[in-house]
Amino acid sequence: MRLTKKQFSVPGFRGLSLSSLASNPFLTIRRALVVLVFAFAQLSTASAQTILQDIFMRPINRHGIQLIDWDGYIANPLIKFYVYPPADSELPGTATLTANGSRLYFDKPSTVSSNGPTKTVTFTSGTNGVPVGLSIFPDRDGAAEDYTLTIVFSGASGPNQTNTVAIHVLDLDLPRTNDFAVTENFDRDVTGVFTNNAMRAMVKQAADDWAYFFTGMNLDQVRAGTEDTYIWSNNFDGGVHITNTAAYTGYLLYAYGTTNAAHRSGGEASFNGKDQSGSGMTLPLHRSGGFESETNGNFNALGWLILTNEADWLATGNLGSETNDFYSIAHHEIGHALIFNEGHPGFGAAKTKGAFTSAAVTNYFGASVLINATDHLDGAIDPESGQGAFGYEYFGRIPRKRWVMTKLDLLCAQEVGYTLRSNSAWARLEFPSNTLPMAGTDVPYNASFTVTGGIPNYAWDIVSGMLPDGITLDTFTGKLTGTPYTSGTFNFTARVRDYHENSSGLSNNFTLTVVASPPPR
């Protein structure tokens, strides 16, 4: 190929070209090298980017960020990364992060909008990264999604610098129906609030979202006329006992309207009902209860927002000064009816102790989870999602918007007496020690380790031993690739960590045998 002036010229150095080197006897090789080094340094500075690293200190500008959408309508993990200013930037400086998905959100302080979230971080040092959390509000469709994170850096002087990083959402939703059945009954509504079919559908959706996480537990059928449920009058002033008119299996939920001076809704299990039984065994759960919806709004008379699109999760923060999201309140009060109420013997036992104390809860949360006088998990923030747990939804590390359950809520439900069915949110990290295929010298090799469970942003490394010369391990994918050129038996220990800070991960010993390939014929 013949080089032209244009092909060899360096931006900003008009006189450096093949012809100038040939025709100018005073341009020495030393001078040419100095000019080239300066030119490439200028190019490097011009292309410097705001740097992102994950919790394992791996650069992720090119690799991108992977978010997780757990199976079911549950708060998703808050994925943490660190932001560093561009190399040689003048500080102090700021970086404004935006993303182009309405269901995406950063940890606080930040804003959310239908155009996507925004967060600004400040740098006073080039060596200390600023931690940022990013997550996505759940959906139910199981489809992977892709977005873009845009970072605009502004230093003490000079123009802004902009770069982008890809965001991929690994969606783990499964197309499966509920094993545990909740039967909604609106016959006791005398206010007319549930003549609204959209509100009825939202009650059913909220109940099904809780029930999605429970197994069927081989429950015995409740015969007609055998279950007693208390139905409240307006102002929660007295009420009546009723019995079920039809047989059912699972939980019978009466949903009806109420009006009261405080404009509050309610939810409870039936204190007078009987215990659930499965295969003839008594369970510490009751089998019916109620959800009382205030007709005028939540602690105000501003009415309700009936929002059926997941992208509308950010429409309100459910404060007393704003119109509340009906799904949020229905979800919360039905949570009381199904789990967090002393009508359930299992919850009553935990409340008597003052806290949830099971090993599943304490191993995940790091301590017992306190229960306050109103049956809420007061002060508890879910470790993985950063969201306030049941009854603590106004707090946490993420923007306060629609209320959904957390992993911590469901582990507490397990202590109350429910059996949780298999789900990606609590699948344990597993790293099987599979045999690696044999390799041949001078032959391209491709193999992968396998791992499941945990928060599936994995980090791979070799902690002892060595790989064959020419073979490398991809720290992001767990793939072994390359072309070995030395035969022999190579023993090593591989480790995988999921996306938990300070996780020790799992390690396994492997042997990779490289045999001499036959000469070509």
C-alpha positions as CSV (number, residue, x, y, z in Angstrom):
1,M,0.0,0.0,0.0
2,R,1.3,3.4,-0.9
3,L,1.2,6.0,2.0
4,T,0.1,9.5,1.1
5,K,0.6,12.7,2.9
6,K,-2.9,12.6,4.2
7,Q,-2.6,9.0,5.5
8,F,0.5,9.8,7.5
9,S,-0.3,13.2,8.7
10,V,-0.9,13.7,12.5
11,P,-3.7,16.0,13.6
12,G,-2.3,19.3,14.9
13,F,1.1,18.8,13.2
14,R,0.7,20.1,9.7
15,G,4.3,19.6,8.5
16,L,4.9,15.9,9.5
17,S,4.5,13.6,6.5
18,L,6.5,11.2,4.4
19,S,7.4,13.9,2.0
20,S,8.6,16.3,4.7
21,L,10.8,13.6,6.2
22,A,12.3,12.9,2.8
23,S,12.7,16.5,1.5
24,N,13.8,18.4,4.7
25,P,17.4,17.4,5.6
26,F,17.2,19.4,8.9
27,L,14.3,17.3,10.2
28,T,16.2,14.7,12.2
29,I,14.9,11.3,13.3
30,R,15.0,12.5,16.9
31,R,12.9,15.5,16.2
32,A,10.4,13.4,14.3
33,L,10.1,11.0,17.3
34,V,9.6,13.8,19.7
35,V,6.9,15.3,17.6
36,L,5.2,11.9,17.2
37,V,5.3,11.2,21.0
38,F,3.8,14.6,21.7
39,A,1.1,14.1,19.1
40,F,0.0,10.8,20.4
41,A,0.0,12.2,24.0
42,Q,-2.3,14.9,22.7
43,L,-4.6,12.3,21.1
44,S,-4.6,10.2,24.3
45,T,-5.6,13.3,26.4
46,A,-8.3,14.3,23.9
47,S,-9.8,10.8,24.1
48,A,-9.6,10.5,27.9
49,Q,-12.9,9.3,29.3
50,T,-14.7,9.3,32.6
51,I,-13.7,5.9,34.0
52,L,-16.1,3.3,35.4
53,Q,-15.0,0.3,37.5
54,D,-17.1,-2.4,39.1
55,I,-16.8,-3.6,42.7
56,F,-14.0,-6.0,41.7
57,M,-12.0,-3.0,40.3
58,R,-12.5,-4.1,36.7
59,P,-12.8,-1.4,34.1
60,I,-16.3,-1.6,32.6
61,N,-16.4,1.3,30.1
62,R,-16.2,-1.2,27.2
63,H,-17.7,-4.2,28.8
64,G,-20.8,-2.2,30.0
65,I,-23.1,-2.6,33.1
66,Q,-25.4,-5.5,33.6
67,L,-28.5,-5.1,35.6
68,I,-30.7,-7.9,37.0
69,D,-34.5,-8.1,36.8
70,W,-35.4,-10.9,39.3
71,D,-38.1,-13.5,38.6
72,G,-41.3,-12.0,39.9
73,Y,-42.5,-8.4,40.8
74,I,-39.8,-7.8,43.4
75,A,-37.3,-5.0,44.1
76,N,-34.2,-5.7,42.0
77,P,-30.5,-5.5,43.1
78,L,-28.8,-2.2,43.2
79,I,-25.7,-2.6,41.0
80,K,-22.8,-0.6,42.4
81,F,-19.9,0.8,40.4
82,Y,-17.3,3.5,40.9
83,V,-16.9,6.6,38.8
84,Y,-13.4,8.2,38.3
85,P,-12.7,11.5,36.5
86,P,-10.8,11.4,33.2
87,A,-7.0,11.1,33.5
88,D,-5.2,14.5,33.9
89,S,-8.5,16.3,34.3
90,E,-8.5,19.5,36.4
91,L,-10.3,19.1,39.6
92,P,-12.7,19.8,41.3
93,G,-15.1,18.5,38.8
94,T,-18.5,16.9,38.3
95,A,-19.9,14.1,36.3
96,T,-23.6,14.1,35.4
97,L,-25.0,10.6,34.7
98,T,-28.1,10.0,32.7
99,A,-29.8,6.9,31.3
100,N,-32.4,6.6,28.7
101,G,-34.9,4.2,30.3
102,S,-38.0,5.3,32.3
103,R,-37.7,2.3,34.7
104,L,-34.0,2.9,35.5
105,Y,-33.0,4.7,38.6
106,F,-29.8,5.6,40.5
107,D,-29.4,5.6,44.2
108,K,-30.1,8.8,46.1
109,P,-29.5,11.7,45.6
110,S,-30.9,11.5,42.1
111,T,-34.0,12.2,40.1
112,V,-36.2,10.0,38.0
113,S,-38.4,10.9,35.0
114,S,-40.2,9.4,32.0
115,N,-37.0,10.2,30.0
116,G,-34.8,8.4,32.4
117,P,-32.9,9.1,35.7
118,T,-30.2,11.7,36.4
119,K,-27.4,11.8,39.1
120,T,-24.5,14.2,39.6
121,V,-21.3,13.2,41.4
122,T,-18.5,15.5,42.5
123,F,-14.7,14.7,42.3
124,T,-12.1,16.3,44.5
125,S,-9.5,13.6,43.9
126,G,-8.6,11.7,40.8
127,T,-7.7,8.6,42.8
128,N,-10.9,8.0,44.8
129,G,-13.8,6.7,42.9
130,V,-17.3,7.9,43.7
131,P,-19.7,5.0,44.3
132,V,-23.0,4.9,42.3
133,G,-25.9,2.5,42.4
134,L,-28.0,1.7,39.4
135,S,-31.1,-0.6,39.1
136,I,-34.3,-1.1,37.2
137,F,-37.9,-1.3,38.3
138,P,-39.3,-4.7,37.8
139,D,-41.6,-5.8,34.9
140,R,-43.2,-9.2,34.2
141,D,-42.3,-9.9,30.6
142,G,-39.0,-11.8,30.7
143,A,-37.5,-9.9,27.8
144,A,-33.9,-8.7,28.0
145,E,-33.4,-4.9,27.5
146,D,-30.6,-2.6,26.5
147,Y,-30.1,1.1,27.4
148,T,-27.3,3.6,27.4
149,L,-25.6,5.4,30.2
150,T,-24.3,8.9,29.3
151,I,-21.6,10.6,31.4
152,V,-20.8,14.3,31.0
153,F,-17.7,15.4,32.9
154,S,-17.0,19.0,33.6
155,G,-13.7,20.0,35.1
156,A,-12.3,23.1,36.7
157,S,-11.5,24.5,33.2
158,G,-11.9,23.4,29.6
159,P,-14.8,22.0,27.6
160,N,-17.1,19.2,28.8
161,Q,-16.2,15.6,28.0
162,T,-18.9,13.1,27.2
163,N,-18.8,9.3,26.9
164,T,-21.3,6.5,26.9
165,V,-21.5,3.0,28.5
166,A,-23.9,0.2,27.5
167,I,-26.4,-1.1,30.0
168,H,-27.8,-4.6,29.6
169,V,-30.7,-5.9,31.6
170,L,-30.7,-9.7,32.3
171,D,-34.4,-10.5,32.8
172,L,-35.0,-13.6,34.8
173,D,-38.8,-13.6,34.8
174,L,-40.4,-17.0,34.0
175,P,-43.7,-17.7,32.2
176,R,-45.3,-19.6,35.1
177,T,-48.6,-19.5,37.0
178,N,-49.1,-19.3,40.7
179,D,-49.0,-22.4,42.9
180,F,-50.6,-20.6,45.9
181,A,-54.2,-19.3,45.2
182,V,-55.7,-16.1,46.5
183,T,-59.5,-15.9,45.9
184,E,-60.7,-12.2,45.8
185,N,-64.2,-11.5,46.9
186,F,-65.8,-8.1,46.4
187,D,-69.3,-9.0,47.5
188,R,-69.0,-7.1,50.8
189,D,-68.2,-3.7,49.2
190,V,-71.1,-1.4,50.0
191,T,-69.3,1.8,49.0
192,G,-69.3,1.1,45.3
193,V,-65.5,1.7,45.1
194,F,-65.0,-1.7,43.6
195,T,-67.5,-1.2,40.8
196,N,-64.4,0.1,39.1
197,N,-63.1,-2.9,37.2
198,A,-59.6,-1.4,37.0
199,M,-59.4,-1.2,40.8
200,R,-60.6,-4.8,41.0
201,A,-57.9,-5.9,38.6
202,M,-55.3,-4.1,40.6
203,V,-56.3,-5.8,43.8
204,K,-56.0,-9.2,42.0
205,Q,-52.6,-8.2,40.6
206,A,-51.3,-7.1,44.0
207,A,-52.5,-10.3,45.6
208,D,-51.1,-12.5,42.9
209,D,-47.8,-10.7,43.0
210,W,-47.4,-11.8,46.7
211,A,-48.7,-15.3,46.1
212,Y,-46.4,-15.8,43.1
213,F,-43.5,-16.5,45.5
214,F,-45.3,-19.2,47.6
215,T,-45.6,-22.9,46.9
216,G,-49.1,-24.5,47.0
217,M,-48.0,-26.3,50.3
218,N,-50.5,-29.1,49.6
219,L,-53.2,-27.1,51.3
220,D,-56.5,-28.8,52.2
221,Q,-59.7,-27.5,50.8
222,V,-61.8,-25.2,52.9
223,R,-65.4,-26.4,52.7
224,A,-68.3,-23.9,52.3
225,G,-69.6,-22.5,55.6
226,T,-66.5,-23.4,57.6
227,E,-64.4,-20.2,57.6
228,D,-65.2,-17.2,59.7
229,T,-64.0,-13.7,58.6
230,Y,-64.6,-10.4,60.3
231,I,-65.8,-7.5,58.0
232,W,-65.3,-4.0,59.3
233,S,-67.8,-1.2,59.2
234,N,-66.9,2.3,58.2
235,N,-64.4,4.1,60.5
236,F,-63.4,0.6,61.6
237,D,-66.1,0.9,64.2
238,G,-67.5,-2.6,64.7
239,G,-68.4,-5.0,62.0
240,V,-69.9,-8.4,61.3
241,H,-68.8,-12.0,61.1
242,I,-69.4,-13.9,57.8
243,T,-68.8,-17.4,56.6
244,N,-67.6,-18.4,53.2
245,T,-70.4,-19.4,50.8
246,A,-68.2,-21.5,48.5
247,A,-65.3,-23.9,48.9
248,Y,-61.8,-22.8,48.1
249,T,-58.2,-23.7,48.5
250,G,-55.6,-21.2,49.5
251,Y,-56.6,-17.8,50.9
252,L,-59.9,-16.0,50.8
253,L,-59.4,-12.2,50.5
254,Y,-62.4,-9.9,51.0
255,A,-61.8,-6.5,49.4
256,Y,-64.2,-3.7,50.2
257,G,-64.4,0.0,50.5
258,T,-64.4,2.1,53.7
259,T,-64.5,5.7,54.7
260,N,-63.1,7.0,57.9
261,A,-61.9,10.2,59.4
262,A,-58.2,9.4,59.0
263,H,-58.6,8.3,55.4
264,R,-56.6,5.2,56.0
265,S,-56.9,1.8,54.4
266,G,-56.4,-1.5,56.2
267,G,-55.5,-5.1,55.9
268,E,-55.6,-8.1,58.3
269,A,-55.9,-11.8,58.6
270,S,-59.0,-13.2,60.2
271,F,-58.4,-13.6,63.9
272,N,-61.6,-15.8,64.2
273,G,-60.7,-18.0,61.2
274,K,-59.1,-21.4,61.4
275,D,-55.5,-22.4,60.7
276,Q,-54.5,-23.5,57.3
277,S,-53.7,-27.2,57.0
278,G,-51.7,-29.0,54.4
279,S,-52.0,-32.8,54.0
280,G,-53.8,-32.8,57.4
281,M,-51.0,-30.9,59.2
282,T,-51.8,-27.6,60.9
283,L,-49.8,-24.5,59.6
284,P,-49.2,-21.2,61.5
285,L,-51.2,-19.3,59.0
286,H,-54.9,-18.3,58.8
287,R,-56.8,-18.8,55.6
288,S,-58.8,-15.6,55.1
289,G,-58.7,-11.9,55.7
290,G,-59.7,-8.5,54.4
291,F,-58.4,-5.5,52.5
292,E,-60.3,-2.3,53.3
293,S,-59.7,0.4,50.7
294,E,-60.4,4.0,51.7
295,T,-62.6,5.5,49.0
296,N,-61.2,9.0,49.0
297,G,-57.5,8.4,49.0
298,N,-54.6,7.5,51.2
299,F,-54.5,9.8,54.3
300,N,-56.0,12.5,52.2
301,A,-59.1,13.1,50.0
302,L,-57.1,13.4,46.7
303,G,-58.4,10.2,45.3
304,W,-56.3,7.4,43.7
305,L,-53.9,7.0,40.7
306,I,-54.9,3.8,38.9
307,L,-51.7,3.1,37.1
308,T,-51.4,-0.1,35.1
309,N,-48.2,0.5,33.2
310,E,-44.9,-0.4,34.9
311,A,-43.3,2.7,33.4
312,D,-45.7,4.7,35.6
313,W,-44.0,3.5,38.8
314,L,-42.5,7.0,39.3
315,A,-45.8,9.0,39.1
316,T,-46.0,9.6,42.9
317,G,-44.1,9.1,46.1
318,N,-47.3,8.2,48.1
319,L,-46.9,11.1,50.5
320,G,-49.9,12.6,52.3
321,S,-49.7,15.7,50.2
322,E,-50.1,13.9,46.8
323,T,-52.4,11.6,45.1
324,N,-51.3,8.0,45.9
325,D,-50.7,5.0,43.7
326,F,-53.5,2.6,44.4
327,Y,-51.3,-0.4,43.6
328,S,-48.8,0.6,46.3
329,I,-51.4,0.8,49.0
330,A,-53.2,-2.4,47.8
331,H,-49.9,-4.2,47.8
332,H,-49.1,-3.0,51.3
333,E,-52.4,-3.8,52.9
334,I,-52.7,-7.2,51.2
335,G,-49.2,-7.8,52.6
336,H,-50.8,-7.3,56.1
337,A,-53.7,-9.6,55.2
338,L,-51.4,-12.4,53.9
339,I,-48.4,-12.1,56.2
340,F,-47.7,-9.2,58.5
341,N,-50.5,-9.4,61.0
342,E,-51.1,-11.2,64.4
343,G,-54.1,-12.9,62.9
344,H,-51.4,-15.4,61.7
345,P,-50.0,-17.4,64.6
346,G,-46.6,-17.5,62.9
347,F,-46.4,-13.7,62.8
348,G,-47.8,-13.4,66.3
349,A,-44.9,-15.6,67.6
350,A,-42.4,-13.4,65.8
351,K,-43.9,-10.3,67.2
352,T,-43.9,-11.6,70.7
353,K,-40.1,-12.0,70.3
354,G,-40.1,-8.5,68.9
355,A,-38.3,-9.5,65.7
356,F,-37.8,-12.0,62.9
357,T,-34.9,-14.2,63.9
358,S,-34.7,-17.2,61.5
359,A,-31.3,-18.1,60.1
360,A,-32.5,-17.2,56.6
361,V,-33.4,-13.7,57.7
362,T,-30.4,-13.0,59.9
363,N,-27.9,-14.5,57.4
364,Y,-29.3,-12.2,54.6
365,F,-29.9,-9.1,56.7
366,G,-27.0,-9.5,59.1
367,A,-29.2,-9.1,62.2
368,S,-32.7,-9.8,63.5
369,V,-35.4,-7.7,61.8
370,L,-37.4,-5.7,64.3
371,I,-41.2,-5.6,64.3
372,N,-42.9,-2.5,65.5
373,A,-46.3,-1.9,67.1
374,T,-48.0,-1.5,63.7
375,D,-46.6,-4.8,62.3
376,H,-44.0,-3.1,60.2
377,L,-40.3,-3.8,59.7
378,D,-39.3,-0.5,61.1
379,G,-35.8,0.6,60.2
380,A,-35.1,-2.3,57.9
381,I,-33.5,-1.7,54.5
382,D,-33.2,-4.6,52.1
383,P,-29.5,-5.2,51.6
384,E,-29.5,-6.0,47.9
385,S,-32.1,-3.6,46.5
386,G,-31.5,-0.7,48.9
387,Q,-35.3,-0.3,49.3
388,G,-37.0,0.1,52.6
389,A,-38.6,-3.2,53.7
390,F,-42.3,-3.7,54.5
391,G,-43.7,-0.6,56.3
392,Y,-40.4,1.3,55.8
393,E,-41.1,2.1,52.1
394,Y,-40.6,5.9,52.6
395,F,-36.9,5.2,53.4
396,G,-34.0,3.4,51.8
397,R,-31.3,4.3,49.3
398,I,-33.4,4.5,46.1
399,P,-36.0,7.1,45.0
400,R,-39.3,6.7,47.0
401,K,-41.9,5.8,44.4
402,R,-44.2,2.7,43.9
403,W,-44.0,0.1,46.6
404,V,-43.0,-3.4,45.8
405,M,-41.9,-6.3,48.0
406,T,-38.3,-7.0,48.8
407,K,-36.3,-10.2,49.2
408,L,-36.2,-9.4,53.0
409,D,-40.1,-9.3,53.1
410,L,-40.3,-12.7,51.6
411,L,-37.7,-14.3,53.9
412,C,-39.8,-12.9,56.8
413,A,-42.9,-14.5,55.2
414,Q,-41.1,-17.8,55.2
415,E,-40.6,-17.4,58.9
416,V,-44.3,-16.7,59.4
417,G,-45.1,-20.1,57.8
418,Y,-45.1,-19.8,54.0
419,T,-42.9,-22.1,51.9
420,L,-41.1,-20.1,49.2
421,R,-40.8,-21.7,45.8
422,S,-37.6,-21.7,43.8
423,N,-36.7,-18.3,42.5
424,S,-33.7,-16.5,41.1
425,A,-33.7,-14.0,43.9
426,W,-32.6,-16.6,46.5
427,A,-30.8,-19.1,44.3
428,R,-27.4,-19.8,46.0
429,L,-24.2,-19.4,44.1
430,E,-23.1,-22.8,42.7
431,F,-19.9,-23.6,40.8
432,P,-19.7,-27.2,39.7
433,S,-16.3,-28.7,39.1
434,N,-16.8,-30.0,35.6
435,T,-14.0,-31.7,33.7
436,L,-12.3,-29.4,31.1
437,P,-11.9,-30.7,27.5
438,M,-8.4,-31.6,26.4
439,A,-6.4,-29.1,24.4
440,G,-3.8,-29.6,21.7
441,T,-0.7,-27.5,21.0
442,D,-1.0,-24.9,18.2
443,V,-4.8,-25.6,18.1
444,P,-7.3,-22.8,19.1
445,Y,-9.0,-23.7,22.4
446,N,-12.4,-22.7,23.7
447,A,-14.0,-23.8,26.9
448,S,-16.1,-22.2,29.6
449,F,-16.7,-22.6,33.3
450,T,-20.3,-22.8,34.5
451,V,-21.9,-21.1,37.4
452,T,-25.5,-20.4,38.6
453,G,-27.2,-18.4,41.3
454,G,-26.2,-15.4,43.3
455,I,-26.4,-12.0,41.7
456,P,-25.2,-13.0,38.2
457,N,-22.5,-10.4,37.5
458,Y,-19.6,-12.8,38.0
459,A,-15.9,-12.2,38.4
460,W,-13.5,-15.0,37.5
461,D,-9.8,-15.4,38.4
462,I,-7.1,-18.0,39.0
463,V,-6.1,-18.0,42.6
464,S,-3.4,-20.7,42.5
465,G,-1.6,-22.8,39.9
466,M,-1.3,-21.7,36.3
467,L,-2.9,-22.0,32.9
468,P,-1.0,-23.3,29.9
469,D,1.0,-20.7,28.1
470,G,-1.2,-19.1,25.4
471,I,-4.5,-19.7,27.3
472,T,-6.2,-16.9,29.1
473,L,-9.3,-16.6,31.3
474,D,-11.9,-13.9,30.6
475,T,-12.7,-12.4,34.0
476,F,-16.2,-11.4,32.9
477,T,-17.4,-14.5,31.1
478,G,-15.4,-17.4,32.6
479,K,-14.2,-18.5,29.1
480,L,-10.8,-20.1,28.6
481,T,-9.5,-19.2,25.1
482,G,-6.3,-19.0,23.2
483,T,-3.8,-21.3,21.5
484,P,-1.5,-23.4,23.8
485,Y,2.0,-24.0,22.5
486,T,3.4,-26.2,25.3
487,S,2.1,-29.7,26.1
488,G,1.7,-30.9,29.6
489,T,-0.7,-31.2,32.5
490,F,-1.6,-27.9,34.2
491,N,-3.3,-27.8,37.6
492,F,-4.9,-24.6,38.8
493,T,-7.7,-23.3,41.1
494,A,-10.4,-21.1,39.6
495,R,-12.6,-18.8,41.7
496,V,-15.9,-17.1,40.9
497,R,-17.5,-14.3,42.9
498,D,-21.0,-13.0,42.3
499,Y,-22.0,-9.3,42.7
500,H,-21.6,-9.0,46.5
501,E,-18.9,-6.8,47.9
502,N,-16.3,-8.6,50.0
503,S,-17.7,-12.0,48.8
504,S,-15.2,-14.8,49.2
505,G,-16.9,-16.6,46.3
506,L,-16.4,-20.3,45.4
507,S,-13.3,-22.0,44.2
508,N,-12.7,-25.3,42.4
509,N,-9.6,-27.2,41.3
510,F,-9.2,-28.1,37.7
511,T,-6.8,-29.9,35.4
512,L,-6.2,-28.9,31.8
513,T,-4.2,-31.4,29.7
514,V,-2.5,-30.2,26.6
515,V,-1.3,-32.9,24.2
516,A,1.2,-32.4,21.3
517,S,-0.7,-32.1,18.1
518,P,0.3,-34.3,15.2
519,P,2.3,-32.5,12.5
520,P,0.3,-31.3,9.5
521,R,0.2,-33.8,6.5
